[in-house]
């Protein structure tokens, strides 16, 4: 997966967390699972771009 594809997935999982948490709570199993997947994606992105520019990392904000 490319850095851009990972960023797209990160955006989707952020939205999933917002929707899931608004329907239940931050400690709901679904929210925790989505959060865990988001963590993995962010770590993949950071690993992929660790030698990249600082601008790439700003896309996560």
C-alpha positions in Angstrom: 0.0 0.0 0.0 1.3 3.5 -0.8 1.5 6.3 1.7 -1.4 8.0 -0.1 -3.6 4.9 0.1 -2.7 4.5 3.8 -3.8 8.2 4.4 -7.1 7.5 2.6 -7.6 4.5 4.9 -6.7 6.6 8.0 -9.3 9.1 7.0 -12.0 6.4 6.7 -11.1 4.8 10.0 -11.2 8.2 11.7 -14.8 8.7 10.4 -15.7 5.1 11.6 -14.5 6.0 15.1 -16.5 9.2 15.2 -19.6 7.4 14.0 -19.2 4.4 16.3 -18.4 6.5 19.3 -21.4 8.7 18.7 -23.7 5.7 18.7 -22.1 4.1 21.8 -19.1 5.0 23.9 -15.4 5.2 23.6 -15.0 1.9 25.4 -17.3 0.0 23.1 -15.7 -3.1 21.5 -16.4 -1.8 18.0 -14.7 1.6 18.8 -11.7 -0.2 20.3 -11.3 -2.4 17.3 -11.5 0.5 14.9 -9.1 2.4 17.0 -6.6 -0.5 17.0 -6.8 -0.7 13.2 -6.3 3.1 13.0 -3.2 2.7 15.2 -1.8 0.1 12.8 -2.4 2.3 9.8 -0.8 5.3 11.4 2.2 3.2 12.4 2.5 1.8 8.8 2.3 5.3 7.4 5.0 6.6 9.8 7.2 3.6 9.0 6.7 4.1 5.3 7.5 7.8 5.4 10.1 7.9 8.2 12.7 9.0 5.6 10.2 11.2 3.9 9.6 14.8 4.4 8.0 16.5 7.4 5.2 17.6 5.2 4.1 14.0 4.7 3.7 13.6 8.4 1.7 16.8 8.7 -1.0 15.1 6.6 -1.9 13.0 9.7 -3.0 16.1 11.6 
